[in-house]
Amino acid sequence: MSGPASIKAWSIPVNVTGVDIPLEHRCLTATVVGATPAFELDQQVRLNDVVTFCLGKRVVSKGAITLFDFFPCVGVTSRPCTGTDTLELIATLQSPTRFLQPEDLVLPVGPDDRITRGGVTVWSTRGQLALKNSQTRLPSSVWSAPFEDLTVTGSDGLNPPGSLTMNLLNREGQTLLSVVTNDTITETADLITTGYEYPVELVFETMGTYVLTMDIRGTHDTAGQLTDTGVYTFHVGPVAELAVMDGGEASPLAAADQTAYTIHAANNGPDAASAALVTLTGVPEGSNSMLTDGTYRETSCAGGLCEAEWVLGKQPISDPRPARGQTEYPTLTLLAPAGIDAPDITATIANTEDYTVVIDGVTHSTHYYDYIEENNAATIMAQPGAGGVPPGTPESLRVQYYPSPPTALVWWDPVETLNGWPVSHY
């Protein structure tokens, strides 16, 4: 690569084998090394030397974020710019620097991030999130008249759960401007000036999901007036990203003349779910169930097919399960009756109760926010049995009985597998 405007692109084929890995964990990081030493101290040039790209949304509940970052892309096409000669609204995470499109960001405001103002309980971003509104990338020599317009709705596109207050602060944390809204905040041009950066505090009246749509514009001396729109999601309350998946492989629990369904559930967090439930339709009547977590029951049957429920209840996040000696995911295996033509079944997961907290005698509640809807349902295909692996038995088993006091001691050699699953501990 040579020359000040040299741009090259490469396509890197990637073979993804862990298909059950959440989209948020499927990331690539690219780093530029050996850059021209003359730019070593130019932090603006160094910003895009390292970039991490993930396929899904990113949940950020603490840290410093330039939430409303005006990024000039006039004559620039490298990330985070998505076009040529544009003004783009991005969210910039600090330490390390990462650029995100607003739509790829989920910002939880925890139930404990509550404060009292004017004798009323509200929820604030100031406790865990250091947010900023910045136009420092727009030099006044070529940019003028930056403007932003913020519309607030609920997750359904209708009214938000309550009012939102946006405070622009000075460096001492004192409020310079405070705007309260139930639907729209409009910032006039004289309030937002090129080259300035304001700390921002967002204060939410009630718990729930708030969707902030920010429209920005600015005028460049040669490119003219440019605009962009970004959509941000805040949830005041717990966030639990639930998923249900087809286990895929032939089950060691089914005999050779049987078929089996293997269903995995997961909670990708960041909070525990309080009442996770998997609803199943199309289950062959009379199927036997084996499960690692929760309880299973058929709720109704007709024509040889049943609806059923796998009640998981409280579900912590799934990542630590192997370290605790558990299967990677909560797993339900259904053994279809021998000799039948087992159809596909449908599995759907949801948290079935709201989060509720009582503060000073007042009850506040909201839903558990699940920020990825695409993995809340899955088609589960029947797989042939692997031959019916019996429960593991030790090579030697010895029992000694002592009459006084009545005691039985049992010795056995370690068992490596039980019903085809590895035994991690006793």
C-alpha positions as CSV (number, residue, x, y, z in Angstrom):
1,M,0.0,0.0,0.0
2,S,1.4,3.4,-0.9
3,G,0.3,7.0,-1.4
4,P,-1.9,9.1,0.9
5,A,-5.2,7.9,-0.6
6,S,-4.3,4.3,-1.2
7,I,-7.2,2.0,-0.3
8,K,-7.2,-1.8,-0.6
9,A,-9.8,-4.4,0.3
10,W,-9.6,-8.1,0.9
11,S,-12.2,-10.8,1.2
12,I,-11.4,-13.3,3.9
13,P,-13.3,-16.6,3.8
14,V,-14.4,-17.7,7.3
15,N,-15.6,-21.1,8.2
16,V,-17.9,-20.9,11.1
17,T,-18.2,-24.2,12.9
18,G,-19.7,-23.1,16.2
19,V,-23.2,-22.4,14.8
20,D,-24.7,-22.1,18.3
21,I,-22.4,-19.2,19.3
22,P,-24.4,-16.0,19.8
23,L,-24.0,-13.5,17.0
24,E,-22.6,-11.0,19.6
25,H,-19.6,-13.4,20.1
26,R,-18.8,-13.9,16.4
27,C,-16.2,-11.2,16.0
28,L,-13.2,-10.4,13.9
29,T,-10.5,-7.9,15.0
30,A,-8.1,-6.4,12.4
31,T,-5.0,-4.4,13.3
32,V,-2.8,-2.3,11.1
33,V,0.9,-2.6,12.0
34,G,3.9,-0.9,10.5
35,A,2.1,2.4,9.8
36,T,4.1,5.4,8.7
37,P,6.0,6.7,11.8
38,A,5.2,10.3,11.0
39,F,1.6,9.6,12.1
40,E,2.4,8.0,15.5
41,L,1.4,10.9,17.6
42,D,-1.7,11.8,15.5
43,Q,-4.5,10.2,17.5
44,Q,-7.1,11.1,14.9
45,V,-5.2,9.1,12.3
46,R,-4.6,6.2,14.7
47,L,-8.3,5.8,15.5
48,N,-9.0,3.3,12.8
49,D,-5.8,1.2,13.1
50,V,-7.7,-1.4,15.1
51,V,-11.3,-2.4,14.4
52,T,-13.5,-5.1,15.8
53,F,-16.6,-6.2,13.9
54,C,-19.2,-8.5,15.4
55,L,-22.3,-9.9,13.7
56,G,-24.9,-9.0,16.3
57,K,-25.8,-6.3,18.7
58,R,-23.5,-5.2,21.5
59,V,-24.7,-4.7,25.0
60,V,-22.9,-1.9,26.9
61,S,-24.0,-1.2,30.5
62,K,-21.0,0.8,31.8
63,G,-18.0,2.8,30.6
64,A,-17.4,5.9,28.4
65,I,-19.3,6.3,25.2
66,T,-19.5,9.2,22.8
67,L,-23.1,8.4,22.1
68,F,-23.9,11.1,19.6
69,D,-20.7,11.3,17.6
70,F,-20.8,13.4,14.4
71,F,-18.3,11.7,12.1
72,P,-17.3,13.5,8.8
73,C,-16.9,11.1,5.9
74,V,-16.2,13.7,3.2
75,G,-13.5,12.1,1.0
76,V,-13.2,9.2,3.5
77,T,-14.6,5.6,3.0
78,S,-12.9,3.6,5.7
79,R,-14.7,2.4,8.7
80,P,-16.8,3.7,10.3
81,C,-17.9,5.5,7.2
82,T,-20.5,3.6,5.2
83,G,-20.6,5.9,2.2
84,T,-18.7,8.6,0.4
85,D,-19.1,12.3,1.1
86,T,-21.5,11.8,4.1
87,L,-21.9,13.0,7.6
88,E,-22.5,9.9,9.8
89,L,-23.9,9.5,13.3
90,I,-22.0,6.8,15.2
91,A,-21.5,5.6,18.8
92,T,-17.8,5.5,19.8
93,L,-16.8,3.3,22.7
94,Q,-13.6,4.2,24.6
95,S,-10.8,2.0,26.0
96,P,-10.3,0.5,23.4
97,T,-11.9,2.7,20.7
98,R,-14.6,0.9,18.8
99,F,-17.1,2.4,16.4
100,L,-20.6,1.1,16.3
101,Q,-23.7,2.0,14.3
102,P,-26.4,3.1,16.8
103,E,-28.7,0.3,15.7
104,D,-26.1,-2.3,16.8
105,L,-26.0,-0.9,20.4
106,V,-28.2,-1.9,23.4
107,L,-27.8,0.2,26.5
108,P,-29.3,-1.2,29.7
109,V,-30.0,1.1,32.6
110,G,-30.0,-1.2,35.6
111,P,-32.8,-1.4,38.1
112,D,-30.4,-0.1,40.7
113,D,-29.4,2.9,38.7
114,R,-32.2,4.9,40.3
115,I,-31.9,8.2,42.0
116,T,-34.4,10.6,43.7
117,R,-34.9,14.0,42.2
118,G,-37.6,16.4,43.4
119,G,-38.8,13.6,45.8
120,V,-39.5,11.3,42.8
121,T,-37.7,8.0,41.9
122,V,-36.2,8.2,38.4
123,W,-33.4,6.2,36.6
124,S,-30.2,7.9,35.3
125,T,-27.4,6.9,33.0
126,R,-24.9,8.9,35.1
127,G,-24.1,6.1,37.5
128,Q,-22.6,3.5,35.1
129,L,-22.5,5.2,31.7
130,A,-20.3,8.3,30.8
131,L,-22.1,9.6,27.7
132,K,-21.1,12.4,25.5
133,N,-22.6,14.5,22.6
134,S,-19.7,15.5,20.4
135,Q,-19.0,17.6,17.3
136,T,-15.2,17.8,17.9
137,R,-14.6,16.0,14.5
138,L,-16.2,18.9,12.6
139,P,-13.6,21.7,12.2
140,S,-15.4,25.0,12.0
141,S,-13.1,25.9,9.0
142,V,-15.1,23.6,6.8
143,W,-18.3,22.7,8.8
144,S,-21.1,24.9,10.0
145,A,-24.7,24.8,11.4
146,P,-24.7,21.3,13.0
147,F,-28.2,20.4,14.1
148,E,-29.8,17.4,15.8
149,D,-33.4,16.4,16.4
150,L,-34.3,13.6,18.8
151,T,-37.5,11.6,18.8
152,V,-38.4,9.2,21.6
153,T,-40.8,6.2,21.3
154,G,-41.4,2.9,22.9
155,S,-40.2,-0.4,21.4
156,D,-43.5,-0.7,19.5
157,G,-42.9,2.7,17.8
158,L,-45.7,4.3,19.8
159,N,-45.5,6.3,23.1
160,P,-42.5,5.7,25.3
161,P,-43.0,4.2,28.8
162,G,-42.6,7.7,30.4
163,S,-40.9,11.0,29.9
164,L,-37.2,11.4,29.1
165,T,-35.0,14.2,30.3
166,M,-31.8,14.9,28.4
167,N,-29.3,17.1,30.3
168,L,-26.2,18.6,28.6
169,L,-23.6,19.1,31.3
170,N,-20.4,21.1,31.7
171,R,-17.1,19.5,32.8
172,E,-18.1,19.9,36.5
173,G,-21.3,17.9,35.9
174,Q,-23.5,21.0,36.2
175,T,-26.5,21.2,33.9
176,L,-26.2,23.6,31.0
177,L,-29.4,22.6,29.2
178,S,-32.3,20.3,30.3
179,V,-35.1,19.3,28.0
180,V,-38.0,17.1,29.1
181,T,-40.0,15.2,26.5
182,N,-42.7,12.6,26.1
183,D,-42.0,12.2,22.4
184,T,-39.6,14.8,20.7
185,I,-36.6,16.8,21.7
186,T,-35.5,19.4,19.2
187,E,-32.0,21.0,19.6
188,T,-31.7,24.3,17.7
189,A,-28.5,25.1,15.8
190,D,-27.3,27.7,18.3
191,L,-27.2,25.1,21.1
192,I,-24.9,22.7,19.2
193,T,-21.6,24.2,18.0
194,T,-18.9,22.7,15.9
195,G,-15.8,21.7,17.9
196,Y,-17.6,21.3,21.2
197,E,-18.3,18.2,23.3
198,Y,-20.9,17.9,26.0
199,P,-21.3,15.2,28.7
200,V,-24.9,13.9,28.5
201,E,-27.2,12.5,31.1
202,L,-30.4,10.8,30.2
203,V,-33.0,10.5,33.0
204,F,-36.0,8.1,32.6
205,E,-39.2,8.6,34.4
206,T,-40.2,5.0,34.5
207,M,-38.9,1.5,33.7
208,G,-39.2,0.1,30.2
209,T,-37.8,0.3,26.7
210,Y,-37.0,3.6,25.1
211,V,-36.1,4.0,21.5
212,L,-34.2,7.2,20.6
213,T,-34.1,8.3,17.0
214,M,-31.6,11.0,16.3
215,D,-31.6,13.0,13.1
216,I,-28.5,15.1,12.5
217,R,-27.3,17.5,9.8
218,G,-24.4,19.7,9.1
219,T,-23.1,21.9,6.2
220,H,-19.8,21.2,4.6
221,D,-18.2,24.0,2.5
222,T,-17.9,21.9,-0.6
223,A,-20.2,18.9,-0.1
224,G,-23.1,21.0,1.1
225,Q,-25.7,20.0,3.6
226,L,-25.4,16.3,4.8
227,T,-27.7,14.3,7.0
228,D,-27.9,11.0,8.9
229,T,-30.2,9.1,11.3
230,G,-29.3,6.8,14.1
231,V,-31.6,4.7,16.3
232,Y,-30.5,3.9,19.9
233,T,-32.2,1.4,22.3
234,F,-32.2,2.0,26.1
235,H,-33.9,-0.5,28.5
236,V,-34.5,0.5,32.1
237,G,-34.6,-2.8,33.8
238,P,-33.1,-6.3,33.3
239,V,-31.9,-7.6,29.9
240,A,-32.0,-11.4,29.2
241,E,-31.3,-12.5,25.7
242,L,-33.0,-15.9,25.4
243,A,-32.4,-18.4,22.6
244,V,-33.7,-21.9,21.6
245,M,-31.8,-24.2,19.2
246,D,-31.9,-27.5,17.5
247,G,-29.3,-29.8,19.1
248,G,-28.7,-31.3,15.6
249,E,-26.8,-34.5,16.3
250,A,-28.2,-38.0,16.7
251,S,-29.0,-38.6,20.3
252,P,-27.1,-41.4,22.2
253,L,-30.3,-41.7,24.3
254,A,-32.4,-43.2,21.5
255,A,-32.2,-46.8,20.3
256,A,-31.5,-47.6,16.7
257,D,-35.2,-48.0,15.8
258,Q,-36.2,-44.7,17.5
259,T,-35.8,-41.1,16.5
260,A,-35.1,-38.3,19.0
261,Y,-35.4,-34.5,19.2
262,T,-32.6,-32.6,21.0
263,I,-33.5,-29.0,22.1
264,H,-31.0,-26.6,23.6
265,A,-32.0,-23.4,25.5
266,A,-29.7,-20.5,26.3
267,N,-29.6,-17.3,28.2
268,N,-27.0,-15.0,26.7
269,G,-27.5,-12.4,29.4
270,P,-26.4,-10.1,30.7
271,D,-29.0,-10.7,33.4
272,A,-30.6,-13.8,34.7
273,A,-34.1,-14.6,33.4
274,S,-36.7,-15.1,36.1
275,A,-39.2,-17.5,34.4
276,A,-38.0,-19.0,31.1
277,L,-40.4,-21.2,29.3
278,V,-40.0,-23.2,26.1
279,T,-43.3,-24.0,24.3
280,L,-43.3,-26.9,21.9
281,T,-45.8,-27.8,19.1
282,G,-46.0,-30.9,17.0
283,V,-44.5,-33.3,19.5
284,P,-45.4,-37.0,18.7
285,E,-47.9,-38.2,21.4
286,G,-46.3,-40.6,23.9
287,S,-42.7,-39.3,23.5
288,N,-40.5,-39.9,26.5
289,S,-38.5,-37.0,27.9
290,M,-35.1,-36.6,29.4
291,L,-33.8,-33.2,30.5
292,T,-31.0,-31.6,32.3
293,D,-33.0,-28.6,33.7
294,G,-36.5,-27.8,34.6
295,T,-39.7,-29.9,34.1
296,Y,-41.6,-31.1,31.0
297,R,-45.2,-31.8,30.4
298,E,-47.7,-32.3,27.5
299,T,-50.5,-29.8,27.7
300,S,-52.9,-31.0,25.0
301,C,-52.9,-33.6,22.2
302,A,-54.9,-34.1,19.0
303,G,-54.4,-36.4,16.0
304,G,-51.3,-38.0,17.5
305,L,-49.4,-34.7,18.0
306,C,-49.1,-32.7,21.2
307,E,-48.4,-29.2,22.5
308,A,-46.0,-29.3,25.4
309,E,-44.1,-27.0,27.8
310,W,-40.5,-27.2,29.0
311,V,-40.5,-25.1,32.2
312,L,-37.0,-23.8,32.9
313,G,-37.8,-21.2,35.5
314,K,-35.0,-19.0,36.7
315,Q,-32.1,-19.2,34.3
316,P,-28.7,-17.6,34.9
317,I,-26.5,-16.8,31.9
318,S,-25.3,-19.9,30.1
319,D,-21.5,-19.2,29.8
320,P,-20.4,-20.5,33.2
321,R,-22.3,-23.8,32.9
322,P,-19.4,-26.1,31.8
323,A,-17.2,-24.6,34.6
324,R,-19.9,-25.7,37.1
325,G,-19.9,-29.3,35.7
326,Q,-23.1,-28.8,33.8
327,T,-23.9,-29.4,30.1
328,E,-23.1,-26.5,27.9
329,Y,-26.8,-25.6,27.5
330,P,-30.0,-26.7,29.3
331,T,-31.1,-29.7,27.2
332,L,-34.3,-31.5,26.6
333,T,-34.3,-34.8,24.7
334,L,-37.6,-36.2,23.4
335,L,-37.6,-39.9,22.4
336,A,-40.4,-40.5,19.8
337,P,-42.3,-43.8,20.0
338,A,-40.6,-46.5,17.9
339,G,-41.7,-47.0,14.4
340,I,-43.4,-43.6,13.8
341,D,-42.6,-41.0,11.1
342,A,-41.6,-38.2,13.4
343,P,-42.3,-34.7,12.0
344,D,-40.4,-31.5,12.7
345,I,-41.5,-29.7,15.9
346,T,-41.5,-26.0,16.7
347,A,-39.9,-24.6,19.9
348,T,-40.4,-21.1,21.2
349,I,-38.7,-19.5,24.2
350,A,-39.8,-16.5,26.3
351,N,-39.6,-15.1,29.8
352,T,-43.1,-15.3,31.2
353,E,-43.1,-12.8,34.0
354,D,-42.2,-9.1,34.5
355,Y,-39.5,-7.7,36.7
356,T,-41.1,-6.0,39.7
357,V,-39.6,-3.8,42.5
358,V,-41.2,-1.9,45.3
359,I,-39.6,1.5,46.1
360,D,-40.9,3.6,49.0
361,G,-44.2,1.8,48.8
362,V,-44.6,2.3,45.0
363,T,-44.5,-0.7,42.7
364,H,-42.4,-0.4,39.5
365,S,-42.3,-3.1,36.8
366,T,-41.2,-3.8,33.3
367,H,-40.5,-6.8,31.0
368,Y,-37.2,-8.6,30.7
369,Y,-35.8,-7.2,27.5
370,D,-34.7,-9.7,24.8
371,Y,-32.8,-7.8,22.2
372,I,-32.6,-10.6,19.5
373,E,-36.0,-11.9,18.4
374,E,-34.7,-14.1,15.6
375,N,-33.4,-16.8,17.9
376,N,-36.6,-17.0,20.1
377,A,-38.0,-19.8,17.8
378,A,-36.5,-22.8,16.1
379,T,-37.5,-25.8,14.1
380,I,-36.4,-29.0,15.7
381,M,-35.7,-32.0,13.4
382,A,-36.0,-35.6,14.4
383,Q,-32.6,-37.5,14.3
384,P,-32.1,-41.2,14.2
385,G,-31.0,-42.9,17.4
386,A,-27.3,-43.7,17.9
387,G,-28.0,-47.2,19.0
388,G,-29.1,-46.8,22.6
389,V,-26.0,-46.3,24.6
390,P,-26.8,-47.8,28.1
391,P,-25.9,-45.9,31.3
392,G,-22.3,-46.3,32.1
393,T,-21.4,-48.9,34.7
394,P,-18.1,-49.1,36.7
395,E,-15.8,-52.0,36.0
396,S,-15.8,-52.8,39.7
397,L,-18.3,-52.1,42.4
398,R,-17.9,-53.1,46.0
399,V,-20.2,-52.4,49.0
400,Q,-19.3,-52.9,52.7
401,Y,-22.0,-52.8,55.4
402,Y,-21.3,-51.8,59.0
403,P,-24.1,-52.6,61.5
404,S,-23.2,-50.2,64.3
405,P,-23.9,-47.5,63.5
406,P,-25.8,-48.6,60.3
407,T,-23.5,-47.5,57.5
408,A,-22.9,-48.6,53.9
409,L,-19.7,-47.7,52.1
410,V,-19.6,-48.0,48.3
411,W,-16.4,-48.1,46.2
412,W,-16.4,-47.9,42.4
413,D,-14.1,-47.1,39.5
414,P,-14.7,-43.8,37.7
415,V,-17.4,-43.8,35.1
416,E,-16.5,-41.7,32.0
417,T,-19.9,-41.4,30.4
418,L,-23.6,-41.7,31.5
419,N,-26.2,-42.1,28.8
420,G,-23.6,-41.0,26.3
421,W,-22.8,-37.7,28.2
422,P,-19.4,-37.2,29.9
423,V,-19.4,-37.4,33.7
424,S,-17.5,-34.4,35.1
425,H,-17.9,-35.1,38.8
426,Y,-19.9,-37.0,41.4
